[in-house]
Amino acid sequence: MTASKPRDPAWLREQIEAYLGIRSASEHYARFLKSILERACHQIDPLAWVSARAKSVPSFAEKCVRRGYQAPLEEMWDLCGARVVVNSTETLAHMKQLALPNEVPRRRIQGEGGAGSA
């Protein structure tokens, strides 16, 4: 990553097109991640709230420019994310025990259906 600097509009369009090519895989992964987290959470805390999302295209474009990435799809690690809200610190501790050993390695999603190496 380099210091933030203005980007060539053609370069930014290329990056957006590349992201659009994998965004459906990110959306699929977000749905999958949400379903797994919901099942795990609701066994521990039926009132837990889970959300997941793929990064929006405008957010992707803004971050490309703001952070000055040279290869955004290789350097961004938040193309998909999840949030879990629980009702107690005990539940939080339990969720951490479940999540940390299963933390997904930082990998770039390639193509329509699979994860590839970074």
Phi, psi and omega per residue, in radians:
M1 nan 2.456 3.090
T2 -1.998 3.013 3.101
A3 -1.076 2.630 -3.122
S4 -1.049 2.351 3.104
K5 -2.665 2.737 3.106
P6 -1.049 2.527 -3.129
R7 -1.949 2.669 3.025
D8 -1.160 2.273 -3.141
P9 -0.990 -0.612 3.124
A10 -1.146 -0.710 3.097
W11 -1.068 -0.791 -3.132
L12 -1.104 -0.729 3.080
R13 -1.036 -0.711 3.101
E14 -1.051 -0.771 -3.124
Q15 -1.137 -0.723 3.119
I16 -1.117 -0.759 3.109
E17 -1.070 -0.715 3.112
A18 -1.104 -0.735 3.119
Y19 -1.149 -0.717 3.097
L20 -1.028 -0.539 3.121
G21 -1.176 -0.428 -3.140
I22 -2.005 -0.056 -3.041
R23 -1.085 -0.640 3.135
S24 -1.117 -0.576 3.064
A25 -1.184 -0.661 3.085
S26 -1.130 -0.702 3.108
E27 -1.135 -0.728 3.103
H28 -1.078 -0.795 3.137
Y29 -1.105 -0.678 3.112
A30 -1.077 -0.759 3.103
R31 -1.109 -0.741 3.124
F32 -1.102 -0.826 3.128
L33 -1.047 -0.766 3.129
K34 -1.062 -0.767 -3.114
S35 -1.122 -0.697 3.116
I36 -1.148 -0.817 -3.138
L37 -1.118 -0.693 3.117
E38 -1.076 -0.786 3.124
R39 -1.076 -0.778 -3.136
A40 -1.155 -0.797 -3.093
C41 -1.144 -0.791 -3.014
H42 -1.240 -0.302 2.997
Q43 -1.285 -0.526 -3.096
I44 -1.641 -0.755 -3.067
D45 -2.485 1.721 -3.105
P46 -1.045 -0.310 -3.139
L47 -1.658 0.032 3.137
A48 -1.060 2.618 3.140
W49 -2.091 2.288 -3.101
V50 -2.205 2.355 2.995
S51 -2.386 2.708 3.089
A52 -2.610 2.665 -3.113
R53 -2.752 2.724 2.943
A54 -1.615 2.588 3.120
K55 -1.062 2.353 3.113
S56 -1.228 2.725 3.136
V57 -1.104 -0.795 3.094
P58 -1.054 -0.663 3.111
S59 -1.158 -0.698 3.084
F60 -1.049 -0.850 -3.109
A61 -1.091 -0.788 -3.134
E62 -1.066 -0.739 -3.112
K63 -1.205 -0.601 3.070
C64 -0.975 -0.796 -3.089
V65 -1.312 -0.840 -3.054
R66 -1.092 -0.737 -3.065
R67 -1.568 -0.224 3.097
G68 1.194 0.583 3.131
Y69 -1.074 2.528 3.030
Q70 -1.536 -0.652 -3.130
A71 -2.365 1.396 -2.992
P72 -0.941 -0.703 -3.112
L73 -1.211 -0.373 3.080
E74 -1.552 -0.513 -3.007
E75 -1.707 -0.421 3.136
M76 -1.461 2.330 3.136
W77 -1.960 0.126 -3.104
D78 -2.089 0.683 3.093
L79 -1.239 -0.299 3.064
C80 -2.532 2.442 3.139
G81 -2.604 2.823 3.118
A82 -2.387 2.708 3.097
R83 -2.366 2.389 3.098
V84 -2.184 2.243 3.087
V85 -2.019 2.161 3.136
V86 -2.086 2.988 -2.992
N87 -1.735 -0.089 -3.113
S88 -2.656 2.784 3.097
T89 -1.203 -0.506 3.087
E90 -1.130 -0.753 3.107
T91 -1.138 -0.690 3.106
L92 -1.041 -0.801 3.128
A93 -1.060 -0.738 3.133
H94 -1.126 -0.752 3.129
M95 -1.114 -0.673 3.097
K96 -1.075 -0.719 3.118
Q97 -1.084 -0.634 3.111
L98 -1.276 -0.708 -2.989
A99 -1.391 -0.749 -2.999
L100 -1.052 -0.767 3.119
P101 -1.178 -0.336 -3.099
N102 -1.848 0.277 -3.111
E103 -1.007 2.304 -3.113
V104 -1.314 2.237 3.075
P105 -1.039 2.609 3.122
R106 -1.253 1.901 -3.129
R107 -2.364 2.640 3.092
R108 -1.539 2.341 3.079
I109 -1.364 2.311 3.132
Q110 -2.104 2.297 3.044
G111 1.263 -2.877 -3.006
E112 -1.476 -0.369 -3.016
G113 -2.445 0.025 -3.047
G114 -2.421 2.857 3.090
A115 -1.666 2.468 3.101
G116 -2.073 3.071 -3.135
S117 -1.402 2.720 -3.114
A118 -1.293 nan nan
